[in-house]
Amino acid sequence: MVSGWTSSSRFARVTSGLLGALVIAVALLLGTATTALAQGEPTKPPSEVSFKDLGMVDSTLRGRLATYLVYFAGNGVYELGDGNEIRLIFSHSELLSPRSSALSVVWNGVPLKNMSLDKSNVDRTRLVIPIPRDKVDPDVNELRLIFYMQLSEDECFELDNPSRASTVYSESSVFLNILPNVGQIPQIQYELGSGTTPGTRSIFPRTGNVRIVLPAEPTRAELTAAATIAARTGRDAGIKPIVIRASRAGELDNVGRQDHLIVIGNAARNPLIAELDARLPLKTSGATFLRPDGASVPSDHGVLQAAGSPWRPDRGVLLVGGSTDEAVLRASRALASETYRKLMLGTFAIVDQAVPVLPTAAPESSERQISFADLGNEDATVRGLGEQSFSLNFELPAIVDKQPYNLNLYLTTSPLLDFNRSNVRVVLNKVTIHSIRAADGVRRHFLINLPAANLRPGVNTLEFLAAHHVPRDPDCGPIADERAWTVIHRDSSITFAQADTQGRNSLLNLPYPFLRNGALEETLLVVASDATEWGPALTFAADLGRRTRVDMARLEAALPNQVTDNDWQSRHLILYGTPPPHPMITGLGSRLPLQFNDRGDRLLQNREGVLFAGVDTSRLGVIEIISNPRAADRVILVVSATTSEMLPLVNTAVRQGGLAGNVATVSQNVATGLPARPGEDPTRPRVAAADLEVEGGQPSAATAGRTSRLLSPAIIATGLVGLITLGLLGMLGLQLRGR
């Protein structure tokens, strides 16, 4: 199924690749920014943070216009002095024209420095740019470096000349003069809307420091509300870093109260709501919410409220509740719906009817052809000189051999292009499969074969790279970008073979099949009973939400004892957490490529002739995907670890992608005892992936009596027939994409 398209310049794609590592690094930084000391005082953030600290490497940007984007944590609750500065180290091609090449440094949308790229800064140059104290956000700050690069000769042509280049070095840093004392925090008023009312801010947090507070024993509806809100928060965050934490209401300490709080339920089930009653616009009486006139809100009506936090003036509280489970679900779905949320104003909303699921995409398996218009898309126009791009994703449940896969492409190119130099390349999963020469403004049709060898089950990406060049101007006048365009028409379509249910069991296809047609409707997230693991699980839900393309980013969630037989039959399951708090993971037994021992603190393989050797398995994450033993057309994803502290690193591995096979292990370089390679960040995760055989049979209820063999890390991988090694002495060197 086609799930929509996005449009960007080539250098936006470069930037997004750089952000693959950046988003994770900043998220980890934000995750530590409010970690408590023993006495409850927030930890003082580091004053200087380099690009390298955030996982960045030296990066070369190319083209006429290129942007480098990076995020930094702010000063938090601590006072900020003067002397804040950006310490940028860069260089550029000596062929750039100093008259027309420039660098702009933009901090939180405010230009701080504009300078020429000239002979004085060709070689490695250190530039210090002061940051005004009032321009530093206490939470997250955006640094944007914009390079405009023109060549010294023939500068109005050769837009793709590789000499258009500048390099940003990872030793670059940002210094904030963070003082040792906690400062006076300004009081902020919050509302449900966009925060456009003077003196107010939207309650919807889109960065870190978000904590969801659930009742002590949450119902399935309350967990689903939390997962749905997490997915929506991830959708709102986009590429921005986000870490979601979670707590039981009765276990929320003073440090947890310093976060933005999203409180689920009602006062009868969640005692934190009673503590907030004086701040909330709608008061409570047990499980009942009261309107401003004192009348009771009907039991099936959802309630949304926004208020300032009583524990930290700059934080907000968002209540998502109702008297019943149905009311809580209504509130969360209204919050997750982009359409409904645009209608919200003020500090509270009462959801008096069920929020319908808006149509999002055509059915997948029975349709052999899907047009771009079927998904609500109009004709798409890409503009600009040089190489521009747009892309679309489509899903295939399986690849059927000897069946045709075709693209019916309808396009029109500008009649003002230089036809000898302008073209459109069609790229399938990063492999060029066709090239089209620009023509004289005429709508044309092309039937393009999509090679089965380049297709994969799950999400596939078609990218259209339009190289726009205009005829040479003998006077080298201004470049008229408006003359360069290509239109992809809405009646273009993809024709594919009849779907079947094979080919799902590969980590390469993630997030498919859990994310299908831009939605999570057929997925159930099953979290462990240990509340300390709810935060990483909801952060995982937020990462899934980033990829949604529907109006409502809804995600069902449950505890293991709330999973029904119907769930096994009808849903793709994500089992998240560590055993033994998660009995469904241990219950799968030999169905898993790698199993846990009875204590859940070691990984093992129980097949004769199979050796799991390498580093200490007491600190490993594992990602496994298998067929659902109770439903042939459904799959199970296990996201687990031998210790809960490893779960955020497992999230990192899944988020960055590049996994393969049916199992992958995740470790930190510093924990493996293996020497880091030259230029390798020892704190980044290592991933080893493989395809391992699994045994049949129904999942067992417990692991007692299993004949699995725990293999010591000291075992050396030699002399065994049919040896299979996960490669933690070798394959662990395979780094995550985005390094």
WOSUL-V797665 format. One record per residue. N is the residue number from 0. RES is the residue in three letters. OMEGA is omega in radians with two decimals (999 if undefined). D_FIRST is the distance of its C-alpha to the first C-alpha in whole Angstrom. Layout:
BEGIN
N|RES|OMEGA|D_FIRST ; N|RES|OMEGA|D_FIRST
END
This chain:
BEGIN
0|MET|3.01|0 ; 1|VAL|-3.08|4 ; 2|SER|3.10|6 ; 3|GLY|-3.12|9 ; 4|TRP|3.01|12 ; 5|THR|-3.13|16 ; 6|SER|-3.13|19 ; 7|SER|2.99|22 ; 8|SER|-3.14|25 ; 9|ARG|-3.03|25 ; 10|PHE|2.92|28 ; 11|ALA|3.10|25 ; 12|ARG|3.07|23 ; 13|VAL|-3.13|27 ; 14|THR|-3.13|27 ; 15|SER|3.07|24 ; 16|GLY|3.09|25 ; 17|LEU|-3.06|28 ; 18|LEU|3.11|27 ; 19|GLY|3.09|26 ; 20|ALA|-3.02|29 ; 21|LEU|-3.08|30 ; 22|VAL|-3.14|29 ; 23|ILE|-3.08|29 ; 24|ALA|-3.14|33 ; 25|VAL|3.10|34 ; 26|ALA|3.09|32 ; 27|LEU|3.10|35 ; 28|LEU|3.12|37 ; 29|LEU|3.14|37 ; 30|GLY|3.14|37 ; 31|THR|-3.01|40 ; 32|ALA|-3.13|41 ; 33|THR|3.07|42 ; 34|THR|-3.02|43 ; 35|ALA|2.89|47 ; 36|LEU|-3.07|50 ; 37|ALA|-3.09|52 ; 38|GLN|3.10|54 ; 39|GLY|3.13|51 ; 40|GLU|3.11|51 ; 41|PRO|3.13|48 ; 42|THR|3.12|47 ; 43|LYS|3.13|48 ; 44|PRO|3.08|45 ; 45|PRO|-3.11|46 ; 46|SER|-3.12|48 ; 47|GLU|3.12|47 ; 48|VAL|3.13|43 ; 49|SER|3.05|42 ; 50|PHE|3.13|39 ; 51|LYS|3.09|39 ; 52|ASP|-3.13|40 ; 53|LEU|3.10|36 ; 54|GLY|-3.13|35 ; 55|MET|3.03|35 ; 56|VAL|3.05|36 ; 57|ASP|-3.02|38 ; 58|SER|3.10|35 ; 59|THR|3.13|36 ; 60|LEU|-3.06|34 ; 61|ARG|3.08|34 ; 62|GLY|-3.13|34 ; 63|ARG|-3.13|35 ; 64|LEU|-3.10|34 ; 65|ALA|-3.09|33 ; 66|THR|3.08|32 ; 67|TYR|-3.01|33 ; 68|LEU|-3.14|32 ; 69|VAL|-3.12|34 ; 70|TYR|3.12|34 ; 71|PHE|3.02|38 ; 72|ALA|3.14|39 ; 73|GLY|-3.06|42 ; 74|ASN|3.11|45 ; 75|GLY|-3.11|44 ; 76|VAL|-3.07|47 ; 77|TYR|3.10|50 ; 78|GLU|-3.12|52 ; 79|LEU|3.10|51 ; 80|GLY|3.06|54 ; 81|ASP|3.12|54 ; 82|GLY|3.09|53 ; 83|ASN|-3.06|50 ; 84|GLU|2.98|48 ; 85|ILE|3.14|45 ; 86|ARG|-3.00|47 ; 87|LEU|3.05|44 ; 88|ILE|-3.06|45 ; 89|PHE|3.00|44 ; 90|SER|3.13|44 ; 91|HIS|-3.13|43 ; 92|SER|3.13|44 ; 93|GLU|-3.13|47 ; 94|LEU|3.13|46 ; 95|LEU|3.13|45 ; 96|SER|-3.14|47 ; 97|PRO|-3.13|49 ; 98|ARG|-3.01|49 ; 99|SER|3.09|45 ; 100|SER|-3.02|43 ; 101|ALA|3.03|43 ; 102|LEU|3.04|42 ; 103|SER|3.11|41 ; 104|VAL|-3.05|41 ; 105|VAL|-3.12|39 ; 106|TRP|-3.13|40 ; 107|ASN|3.09|38 ; 108|GLY|-3.11|38 ; 109|VAL|3.09|41 ; 110|PRO|3.12|42 ; 111|LEU|-3.07|45 ; 112|LYS|2.98|46 ; 113|ASN|-3.06|45 ; 114|MET|3.10|47 ; 115|SER|2.97|47 ; 116|LEU|-3.02|46 ; 117|ASP|-3.07|49 ; 118|LYS|-3.09|52 ; 119|SER|-3.13|53 ; 120|ASN|3.08|50 ; 121|VAL|-3.14|48 ; 122|ASP|-3.11|49 ; 123|ARG|-3.02|48 ; 124|THR|3.08|49 ; 125|ARG|-3.10|49 ; 126|LEU|3.12|49 ; 127|VAL|-3.11|50 ; 128|ILE|3.11|48 ; 129|PRO|3.06|50 ; 130|ILE|3.08|47 ; 131|PRO|-3.07|49 ; 132|ARG|-3.09|49 ; 133|ASP|3.11|48 ; 134|LYS|3.14|45 ; 135|VAL|3.07|44 ; 136|ASP|-3.12|41 ; 137|PRO|-3.07|43 ; 138|ASP|-3.05|39 ; 139|VAL|-3.13|37 ; 140|ASN|-3.12|38 ; 141|GLU|3.02|35 ; 142|LEU|-3.12|37 ; 143|ARG|3.09|35 ; 144|LEU|-3.08|37 ; 145|ILE|3.14|36 ; 146|PHE|3.01|38 ; 147|TYR|-2.94|38 ; 148|MET|3.06|40 ; 149|GLN|-3.13|41 ; 150|LEU|-3.10|43 ; 151|SER|3.11|47 ; 152|GLU|3.07|47 ; 153|ASP|-2.92|45 ; 154|GLU|3.13|43 ; 155|CYS|3.10|41 ; 156|PHE|3.07|39 ; 157|GLU|-3.07|38 ; 158|LEU|-3.11|35 ; 159|ASP|3.12|34 ; 160|ASN|-3.11|37 ; 161|PRO|3.10|37 ; 162|SER|3.01|40 ; 163|ARG|-3.03|38 ; 164|ALA|3.00|38 ; 165|SER|-3.11|39 ; 166|THR|3.03|39 ; 167|VAL|-3.05|39 ; 168|TYR|-3.05|41 ; 169|SER|3.05|40 ; 170|GLU|3.06|44 ; 171|SER|-3.06|43 ; 172|SER|3.00|43 ; 173|VAL|3.12|44 ; 174|PHE|3.05|47 ; 175|LEU|-3.13|48 ; 176|ASN|-3.09|51 ; 177|ILE|-3.09|51 ; 178|LEU|-3.04|54 ; 179|PRO|-3.08|55 ; 180|ASN|3.10|55 ; 181|VAL|-3.03|53 ; 182|GLY|3.07|53 ; 183|GLN|-3.07|53 ; 184|ILE|-3.11|49 ; 185|PRO|3.08|49 ; 186|GLN|-3.14|48 ; 187|ILE|3.07|44 ; 188|GLN|-3.08|44 ; 189|TYR|3.06|40 ; 190|GLU|-3.11|38 ; 191|LEU|-3.05|35 ; 192|GLY|-3.04|34 ; 193|SER|-3.12|33 ; 194|GLY|-3.11|37 ; 195|THR|3.07|38 ; 196|THR|-3.11|41 ; 197|PRO|3.10|44 ; 198|GLY|-3.14|45 ; 199|THR|3.11|42 ; 200|ARG|3.10|38 ; 201|SER|-3.12|35 ; 202|ILE|-3.04|35 ; 203|PHE|-3.13|31 ; 204|PRO|-3.07|32 ; 205|ARG|3.10|30 ; 206|THR|-3.08|31 ; 207|GLY|3.08|33 ; 208|ASN|3.09|36 ; 209|VAL|3.12|34 ; 210|ARG|3.08|35 ; 211|ILE|-3.09|34 ; 212|VAL|-3.07|37 ; 213|LEU|3.00|36 ; 214|PRO|-3.08|39 ; 215|ALA|3.10|41 ; 216|GLU|-3.03|39 ; 217|PRO|3.01|36 ; 218|THR|3.10|34 ; 219|ARG|3.13|31 ; 220|ALA|-3.14|30 ; 221|GLU|3.07|32 ; 222|LEU|3.10|30 ; 223|THR|3.07|26 ; 224|ALA|3.13|28 ; 225|ALA|-3.13|29 ; 226|ALA|3.12|25 ; 227|THR|3.11|24 ; 228|ILE|3.10|26 ; 229|ALA|3.12|25 ; 230|ALA|3.11|22 ; 231|ARG|3.11|23 ; 232|THR|3.07|25 ; 233|GLY|3.10|23 ; 234|ARG|3.14|21 ; 235|ASP|-3.06|24 ; 236|ALA|-3.09|25 ; 237|GLY|3.13|23 ; 238|ILE|-3.11|24 ; 239|LYS|-3.13|28 ; 240|PRO|3.10|29 ; 241|ILE|3.02|29 ; 242|VAL|3.10|31 ; 243|ILE|3.05|31 ; 244|ARG|-3.14|34 ; 245|ALA|-3.14|35 ; 246|SER|2.84|38 ; 247|ARG|-3.06|40 ; 248|ALA|-3.10|42 ; 249|GLY|-3.10|45 ; 250|GLU|-3.09|44 ; 251|LEU|-3.12|44 ; 252|ASP|-3.07|46 ; 253|ASN|3.13|48 ; 254|VAL|3.10|45 ; 255|GLY|3.14|42 ; 256|ARG|3.12|44 ; 257|GLN|-3.12|43 ; 258|ASP|2.84|40 ; 259|HIS|-3.05|38 ; 260|LEU|2.98|37 ; 261|ILE|-2.98|35 ; 262|VAL|-3.04|37 ; 263|ILE|2.97|35 ; 264|GLY|3.11|37 ; 265|ASN|-3.01|40 ; 266|ALA|3.13|44 ; 267|ALA|-3.11|45 ; 268|ARG|-3.09|42 ; 269|ASN|-3.05|42 ; 270|PRO|3.12|45 ; 271|LEU|-3.12|44 ; 272|ILE|3.09|43 ; 273|ALA|3.10|47 ; 274|GLU|-3.10|48 ; 275|LEU|-2.96|46 ; 276|ASP|-3.11|47 ; 277|ALA|-3.12|50 ; 278|ARG|-2.99|47 ; 279|LEU|3.12|44 ; 280|PRO|3.07|45 ; 281|LEU|-3.12|44 ; 282|LYS|-3.08|47 ; 283|THR|3.00|46 ; 284|SER|-3.02|48 ; 285|GLY|3.14|47 ; 286|ALA|-3.04|44 ; 287|THR|3.02|44 ; 288|PHE|-3.07|43 ; 289|LEU|3.05|46 ; 290|ARG|3.11|45 ; 291|PRO|3.13|48 ; 292|ASP|3.11|50 ; 293|GLY|3.12|50 ; 294|ALA|-3.12|48 ; 295|SER|3.00|46 ; 296|VAL|3.13|42 ; 297|PRO|-2.98|41 ; 298|SER|-3.12|40 ; 299|ASP|3.14|36 ; 300|HIS|3.07|36 ; 301|GLY|-3.11|34 ; 302|VAL|3.04|36 ; 303|LEU|-3.13|35 ; 304|GLN|3.09|38 ; 305|ALA|3.13|38 ; 306|ALA|3.01|42 ; 307|GLY|-3.13|43 ; 308|SER|3.06|44 ; 309|PRO|-3.07|48 ; 310|TRP|3.07|48 ; 311|ARG|-2.96|46 ; 312|PRO|-3.08|47 ; 313|ASP|3.12|44 ; 314|ARG|-3.14|41 ; 315|GLY|3.07|40 ; 316|VAL|3.06|39 ; 317|LEU|3.10|36 ; 318|LEU|3.08|37 ; 319|VAL|-2.98|34 ; 320|GLY|-3.11|36 ; 321|GLY|-3.09|37 ; 322|SER|-3.09|39 ; 323|THR|3.09|37 ; 324|ASP|3.14|34 ; 325|GLU|3.13|32 ; 326|ALA|3.11|33 ; 327|VAL|3.12|32 ; 328|LEU|3.11|29 ; 329|ARG|-3.12|29 ; 330|ALA|-3.10|30 ; 331|SER|-3.13|28 ; 332|ARG|3.06|25 ; 333|ALA|3.12|27 ; 334|LEU|-3.10|27 ; 335|ALA|-3.10|23 ; 336|SER|3.11|22 ; 337|GLU|-3.14|23 ; 338|THR|-3.11|24 ; 339|TYR|-3.06|26 ; 340|ARG|3.10|28 ; 341|LYS|-3.12|28 ; 342|LEU|-3.05|31 ; 343|MET|3.10|33 ; 344|LEU|3.05|36 ; 345|GLY|-3.00|39 ; 346|THR|3.09|40 ; 347|PHE|3.08|38 ; 348|ALA|3.07|36 ; 349|ILE|-3.09|36 ; 350|VAL|-2.99|33 ; 351|ASP|3.09|34 ; 352|GLN|3.13|31 ; 353|ALA|3.14|28 ; 354|VAL|-3.12|25 ; 355|PRO|3.04|22 ; 356|VAL|-3.10|19 ; 357|LEU|3.09|17 ; 358|PRO|-3.04|14 ; 359|THR|-3.04|11 ; 360|ALA|3.10|8 ; 361|ALA|3.10|7 ; 362|PRO|-2.99|8 ; 363|GLU|-2.84|6 ; 364|SER|-3.04|9 ; 365|SER|-3.11|11 ; 366|GLU|3.10|9 ; 367|ARG|3.14|9 ; 368|GLN|3.10|9 ; 369|ILE|3.12|7 ; 370|SER|3.10|9 ; 371|PHE|3.14|10 ; 372|ALA|3.12|12 ; 373|ASP|-3.13|10 ; 374|LEU|3.09|9 ; 375|GLY|-3.12|13 ; 376|ASN|3.01|14 ; 377|GLU|3.05|17 ; 378|ASP|-3.11|18 ; 379|ALA|3.14|18 ; 380|THR|3.04|22 ; 381|VAL|-3.01|23 ; 382|ARG|3.02|26 ; 383|GLY|3.09|29 ; 384|LEU|-3.10|31 ; 385|GLY|-3.12|30 ; 386|GLU|3.08|27 ; 387|GLN|-3.09|24 ; 388|SER|2.88|21 ; 389|PHE|-3.03|17 ; 390|SER|3.02|14 ; 391|LEU|3.12|10 ; 392|ASN|3.02|8 ; 393|PHE|-3.04|4 ; 394|GLU|3.04|4 ; 395|LEU|3.10|7 ; 396|PRO|3.14|9 ; 397|ALA|3.07|12 ; 398|ILE|-3.11|13 ; 399|VAL|-3.12|15 ; 400|ASP|3.04|18 ; 401|LYS|3.05|20 ; 402|GLN|-3.08|16 ; 403|PRO|2.99|15 ; 404|TYR|-3.01|12 ; 405|ASN|3.01|13 ; 406|LEU|2.99|13 ; 407|ASN|-3.01|14 ; 408|LEU|3.04|16 ; 409|TYR|-3.12|18 ; 410|LEU|3.06|20 ; 411|THR|3.10|24 ; 412|THR|-3.10|26 ; 413|SER|3.09|29 ; 414|PRO|-3.10|33 ; 415|LEU|3.11|35 ; 416|LEU|2.96|33 ; 417|ASP|-3.02|35 ; 418|PHE|3.13|33 ; 419|ASN|-3.08|35 ; 420|ARG|-3.08|33 ; 421|SER|-3.12|30 ; 422|ASN|3.05|27 ; 423|VAL|3.07|23 ; 424|ARG|3.07|22 ; 425|VAL|-3.06|18 ; 426|VAL|3.11|17 ; 427|LEU|3.14|15 ; 428|ASN|3.06|15 ; 429|LYS|3.08|19 ; 430|VAL|3.12|20 ; 431|THR|-3.11|21 ; 432|ILE|-3.11|20 ; 433|HIS|3.06|21 ; 434|SER|-3.09|23 ; 435|ILE|3.12|24 ; 436|ARG|3.10|28 ; 437|ALA|-3.13|28 ; 438|ALA|-2.90|30 ; 439|ASP|2.97|32 ; 440|GLY|-3.09|30 ; 441|VAL|3.05|28 ; 442|ARG|-3.09|25 ; 443|ARG|3.12|24 ; 444|HIS|3.10|21 ; 445|PHE|3.02|20 ; 446|LEU|-3.01|18 ; 447|ILE|3.09|17 ; 448|ASN|3.04|17 ; 449|LEU|-3.05|14 ; 450|PRO|-3.14|17 ; 451|ALA|-3.13|16 ; 452|ALA|-3.13|18 ; 453|ASN|3.10|16 ; 454|LEU|3.09|13 ; 455|ARG|3.03|13 ; 456|PRO|-3.13|11 ; 457|GLY|-3.04|9 ; 458|VAL|3.02|9 ; 459|ASN|-3.10|9 ; 460|THR|2.98|11 ; 461|LEU|3.13|12 ; 462|GLU|3.13|15 ; 463|PHE|-3.11|18 ; 464|LEU|-3.10|21 ; 465|ALA|3.07|24 ; 466|ALA|-3.08|27 ; 467|HIS|3.05|29 ; 468|HIS|3.11|33 ; 469|VAL|3.13|36 ; 470|PRO|-3.10|39 ; 471|ARG|3.10|42 ; 472|ASP|-3.09|44 ; 473|PRO|3.13|48 ; 474|ASP|-3.14|49 ; 475|CYS|-3.11|46 ; 476|GLY|-3.12|45 ; 477|PRO|3.13|43 ; 478|ILE|-3.11|39 ; 479|ALA|-3.10|37 ; 480|ASP|-3.06|34 ; 481|GLU|3.11|33 ; 482|ARG|-3.02|33 ; 483|ALA|3.11|30 ; 484|TRP|3.02|27 ; 485|THR|3.12|24 ; 486|VAL|2.95|21 ; 487|ILE|-2.99|18 ; 488|HIS|-3.02|17 ; 489|ARG|3.12|15 ; 490|ASP|2.95|15 ; 491|SER|-3.05|13 ; 492|SER|3.06|10 ; 493|ILE|3.09|8 ; 494|THR|-3.07|10 ; 495|PHE|-3.07|9 ; 496|ALA|3.09|11 ; 497|GLN|-3.07|12 ; 498|ALA|2.90|11 ; 499|ASP|-2.98|13 ; 500|THR|-3.14|15 ; 501|GLN|3.00|16 ; 502|GLY|-3.12|16 ; 503|ARG|-2.92|15 ; 504|ASN|3.05|19 ; 505|SER|3.09|19 ; 506|LEU|3.14|19 ; 507|LEU|-3.03|18 ; 508|ASN|-3.11|14 ; 509|LEU|0.13|15 ; 510|PRO|3.02|14 ; 511|TYR|0.07|12 ; 512|PRO|-3.10|12 ; 513|PHE|3.02|14 ; 514|LEU|-3.11|12 ; 515|ARG|-3.12|8 ; 516|ASN|3.09|7 ; 517|GLY|-3.07|10 ; 518|ALA|-3.11|12 ; 519|LEU|-2.97|15 ; 520|GLU|-3.07|15 ; 521|GLU|-3.05|15 ; 522|THR|3.03|17 ; 523|LEU|3.07|21 ; 524|LEU|-3.12|23 ; 525|VAL|-3.06|27 ; 526|VAL|3.13|29 ; 527|ALA|-3.14|33 ; 528|SER|-3.14|36 ; 529|ASP|-3.06|37 ; 530|ALA|3.12|37 ; 531|THR|3.13|37 ; 532|GLU|3.14|34 ; 533|TRP|3.14|32 ; 534|GLY|3.07|32 ; 535|PRO|3.13|30 ; 536|ALA|3.13|28 ; 537|LEU|3.00|27 ; 538|THR|3.05|27 ; 539|PHE|3.10|24 ; 540|ALA|3.10|23 ; 541|ALA|3.10|23 ; 542|ASP|3.03|21 ; 543|LEU|-3.13|18 ; 544|GLY|3.10|19 ; 545|ARG|-3.02|19 ; 546|ARG|-3.12|15 ; 547|THR|-3.14|14 ; 548|ARG|-3.11|13 ; 549|VAL|-3.11|14 ; 550|ASP|-3.08|17 ; 551|MET|3.12|19 ; 552|ALA|-3.04|18 ; 553|ARG|3.13|20 ; 554|LEU|3.10|20 ; 555|GLU|3.12|22 ; 556|ALA|-3.10|25 ; 557|ALA|2.92|28 ; 558|LEU|-3.12|31 ; 559|PRO|-3.11|32 ; 560|ASN|3.11|34 ; 561|GLN|-3.14|32 ; 562|VAL|-3.08|29 ; 563|THR|3.05|29 ; 564|ASP|3.12|29 ; 565|ASN|3.08|26 ; 566|ASP|3.12|24 ; 567|TRP|-3.06|24 ; 568|GLN|-2.92|23 ; 569|SER|-3.02|20 ; 570|ARG|2.87|19 ; 571|HIS|-3.02|18 ; 572|LEU|2.95|21 ; 573|ILE|3.13|22 ; 574|LEU|-3.01|26 ; 575|TYR|3.06|28 ; 576|GLY|-3.11|31 ; 577|THR|2.98|34 ; 578|PRO|0.04|36 ; 579|PRO|3.09|38 ; 580|PRO|3.13|37 ; 581|HIS|-3.06|34 ; 582|PRO|3.14|35 ; 583|MET|3.11|32 ; 584|ILE|3.12|31 ; 585|THR|-3.13|35 ; 586|GLY|3.10|34 ; 587|LEU|3.04|31 ; 588|GLY|-3.04|34 ; 589|SER|3.01|34 ; 590|ARG|-3.12|30 ; 591|LEU|3.06|30 ; 592|PRO|3.03|30 ; 593|LEU|3.13|32 ; 594|GLN|3.05|34 ; 595|PHE|3.01|37 ; 596|ASN|-3.02|41 ; 597|ASP|3.13|42 ; 598|ARG|-3.14|43 ; 599|GLY|-3.08|39 ; 600|ASP|3.07|41 ; 601|ARG|3.02|40 ; 602|LEU|-3.10|37 ; 603|LEU|3.02|38 ; 604|GLN|-3.00|37 ; 605|ASN|-3.14|39 ; 606|ARG|3.12|39 ; 607|GLU|3.13|42 ; 608|GLY|3.13|42 ; 609|VAL|-3.09|39 ; 610|LEU|3.02|40 ; 611|PHE|-3.01|39 ; 612|ALA|3.06|41 ; 613|GLY|-3.02|41 ; 614|VAL|3.10|42 ; 615|ASP|-3.09|43 ; 616|THR|3.13|40 ; 617|SER|3.11|41 ; 618|ARG|3.14|39 ; 619|LEU|2.91|36 ; 620|GLY|-3.14|32 ; 621|VAL|3.09|30 ; 622|ILE|-3.06|26 ; 623|GLU|3.10|25 ; 624|ILE|-3.10|22 ; 625|ILE|3.00|23 ; 626|SER|3.07|22 ; 627|ASN|-3.08|23 ; 628|PRO|-3.12|26 ; 629|ARG|-3.14|26 ; 630|ALA|-3.02|22 ; 631|ALA|-3.09|21 ; 632|ASP|3.13|17 ; 633|ARG|-3.13|18 ; 634|VAL|3.13|19 ; 635|ILE|3.03|22 ; 636|LEU|3.08|22 ; 637|VAL|3.08|25 ; 638|VAL|-2.95|26 ; 639|SER|-3.13|30 ; 640|ALA|3.09|33 ; 641|THR|3.06|37 ; 642|THR|-3.05|38 ; 643|SER|3.12|36 ; 644|GLU|-3.13|37 ; 645|MET|-3.04|35 ; 646|LEU|3.07|32 ; 647|PRO|3.11|31 ; 648|LEU|3.06|31 ; 649|VAL|3.05|29 ; 650|ASN|3.12|27 ; 651|THR|-3.12|27 ; 652|ALA|-3.14|26 ; 653|VAL|-3.10|23 ; 654|ARG|-3.09|22 ; 655|GLN|3.05|23 ; 656|GLY|-3.13|21 ; 657|GLY|3.12|22 ; 658|LEU|-3.14|22 ; 659|ALA|3.14|22 ; 660|GLY|-3.14|23 ; 661|ASN|3.11|24 ; 662|VAL|3.05|26 ; 663|ALA|3.06|27 ; 664|THR|-3.07|31 ; 665|VAL|3.10|32 ; 666|SER|3.01|35 ; 667|GLN|3.13|37 ; 668|ASN|-3.09|39 ; 669|VAL|-3.11|42 ; 670|ALA|-3.04|42 ; 671|THR|-3.05|42 ; 672|GLY|3.12|45 ; 673|LEU|3.14|43 ; 674|PRO|3.08|45 ; 675|ALA|3.09|42 ; 676|ARG|3.09|41 ; 677|PRO|3.14|43 ; 678|GLY|-3.08|41 ; 679|GLU|3.09|39 ; 680|ASP|-3.06|39 ; 681|PRO|-3.13|40 ; 682|THR|-3.12|38 ; 683|ARG|-3.11|35 ; 684|PRO|2.98|33 ; 685|ARG|-3.10|33 ; 686|VAL|2.98|30 ; 687|ALA|-3.09|31 ; 688|ALA|-3.13|28 ; 689|ALA|2.95|28 ; 690|ASP|3.13|27 ; 691|LEU|3.09|30 ; 692|GLU|3.09|30 ; 693|VAL|3.14|30 ; 694|GLU|3.12|32 ; 695|GLY|3.13|32 ; 696|GLY|3.11|33 ; 697|GLN|3.09|32 ; 698|PRO|-3.11|32 ; 699|SER|-3.13|36 ; 700|ALA|-3.13|37 ; 701|ALA|-3.10|39 ; 702|THR|-3.10|40 ; 703|ALA|3.10|44 ; 704|GLY|3.13|45 ; 705|ARG|-3.08|42 ; 706|THR|3.13|44 ; 707|SER|-3.12|42 ; 708|ARG|3.08|44 ; 709|LEU|-3.10|44 ; 710|LEU|-3.12|44 ; 711|SER|3.05|46 ; 712|PRO|-3.11|45 ; 713|ALA|-3.13|48 ; 714|ILE|3.12|47 ; 715|ILE|-3.04|47 ; 716|ALA|3.11|44 ; 717|THR|2.88|46 ; 718|GLY|-3.12|48 ; 719|LEU|3.10|45 ; 720|VAL|-3.13|44 ; 721|GLY|-3.08|40 ; 722|LEU|3.00|40 ; 723|ILE|-3.13|36 ; 724|THR|3.11|37 ; 725|LEU|3.01|34 ; 726|GLY|-3.14|36 ; 727|LEU|2.95|37 ; 728|LEU|-3.11|40 ; 729|GLY|-3.08|38 ; 730|MET|3.08|34 ; 731|LEU|3.07|35 ; 732|GLY|3.10|35 ; 733|LEU|-3.04|32 ; 734|GLN|3.07|31 ; 735|LEU|3.05|28 ; 736|ARG|3.13|26 ; 737|GLY|3.13|27 ; 738|ARG|999|31
END
